[in-house]
């Protein structure tokens, strides 16, 4: 059987051991985990031997970073289109706002965004060169999360969750006003679904009235409120120890990367261990700066040859479109 994510995902779903493992977890998170792990396993099976026998200049390691950043450029282009579409400034082959989350997952195959430009690649390089080594944009999952990114009361509509890369793009590429555009289509969609729920007697419970998830990050707060001081003291000692241990492990990983680099690596001025982390980050950006144009050219060649990218979760688009059409017809019929 061909080694690809779809086949691996089916194998995982049909594996009794896998089903036993995920049975105790919330179903949506388990589904998301299996999607992620299928991608990881695909990478391991395709490149495992390369990792085993890798050269000192680990192309796979740096390329994975470069590809992620390359597609973040495309995500910003799509997000700008989303803002324009919601404001009824443009038309797109989109019927319901959920579809932007769909294209977030399938950004490589999105048919209505223009190709990445050299100016945008240079803007990304500029962003990375100026960003702190511990910036968290790399770990964002949903780059089309309009509701989380936008705050009507904030300057230009961009809230605290607005990605740093998006803010950099707004300034260096533009336009700067996309977050200040009205959400006309989104508001209309909410009215349609409100009518749809009312017709079925479905009570809409706003998220502010729902019980929140209890997170493992709340352990300290939990101890402070229900445990004696002795437990809190032990916990503080443990977190200091484990935090130092994690930092040492992370530092060893960074040092390994630096030792494997065949060229000279200069350590920037600064305190330890931040200077080491910064040195590794600058080395990574140096490699990414070289790889981004190559990845861009390979993507354009792939398009010219008509080689498509695999699509995921297409059935959800059809379901959302059908529900929205029903809700829209219902609202229009009430007028």
ABEGO torsion letter per residue (X at the ends): XBBBAAAAAAAAAABAAAAAAAAABBAAAAAAAAAAAAAAAAAAAAAAAAAAABBABBAAAAAAAAAAAAAAAAAAAAAAAAAAAAAGABBBBBABAAAAAAAAAAAAABAABBBBBAAAAAAAAAAAAABBAABAAAABABAABAAAABBAABBGGBBAABBAAAAAAAAAAOBAAAAABBBAAAAAAAAAAAAAAAAAGBBBBBAAABBBBBBAAAAAAAAAAABBAAAAAAAAAAAAAAAAAAAAAAAAAAAAAAAABABBBBBBBEBOAAAAAAAAAAAAAAAAAAAAAAAAAAAAAAAAAGBBBBBBGAAAAAAAAAAAAAAAAAAAAAX
